[in-house]
Amino acid sequence: MTEEAVNRRFFDQYSVAHAAVGAGFGVLEVGAPLAIGSQVAFEAVENELKRREPDIWPDPRMDGWENQSGDIVSFVVGYTFARLLPKSSRLKATAVLGGAALALWIYGMKQKQAN
């Protein structure tokens, strides 16, 4: 695999999506071990999912350990952010974060189709 085929950036535009998912777990009040464990498990299988279904990913490059670490940090930040907010604000803030993540995902898919 070439160097260009691996995403080695700690944070990238998709870090927002990981933060949004973390915030969603926070809104649902899932316990930290289960929430963070699910993100770690996802990172363990994400590259295989990208190999099998490259068309559903805006950036199907394999994630290096640097990016996987950044994805987990992003998730934890989103989770913590949601848990620290007053309950009355959690859903709204998470919806805004999720909307931003969705917009970035759609933009990435459009860029991929244009190339």
MOVEN-V821637 format. One record per run of one state. SS is the DSSP state (hx for helix, st for strand, lp for the rest). FROM is the first residue (numbers start at 0). TO is the last residue. If there is no record, write none. Layout:
ss->SS from->FROM to->TO
ss->SS from->FROM to->TO
This chain:
ss->lp from->0 to->1
ss->hx from->2 to->4
ss->st from->5 to->6
ss->lp from->7 to->13
ss->hx from->14 to->26
ss->lp from->27 to->30
ss->hx from->31 to->51
ss->lp from->52 to->52
ss->hx from->53 to->55
ss->lp from->56 to->60
ss->st from->61 to->62
ss->lp from->63 to->63
ss->hx from->64 to->83
ss->lp from->84 to->85
ss->hx from->86 to->113
ss->lp from->114 to->114
